[in-house]
């Protein structure tokens, strides 16, 4: 993931299964990868083919509450900046 971001790959790529890289990382509990994507500017308002946000997956998993809180905070900040 670091290599992709270092080579300026878009953090908002939609995979063949309809998930974004971020929703995939969060759904699979890949916290470090999700953090790299968020730090690279992943669009937290993008929904996957199921209409879910990364925060929807985080809330449905047994993820550490600080991580869920961080996703929610970053999503709120992102949405406020990009209105």
WORASUL-V800480 format. One line per field, one symbol per residue. ss: DSSP state (~ for helix, > for strand, _ for the rest). burial: b if it has 24 or more other C-alpha atoms within 12 Angstrom, else e. Layout:
BEGIN
ss = ???
burial = ???
END
This chain:
BEGIN
ss = _~~~~~_______>_____>~~~~~~~___~~~~~~~~~______________~~~~~~~____~~~~~~~~~~~~~~~~~__
burial = beeeeeeeebbbbeeeeebbbbbbbbbebbbebbbbbbebbbbbbbbbeeebbbbbbbbeeeeeeebbebbbebbeeeeeeee
END
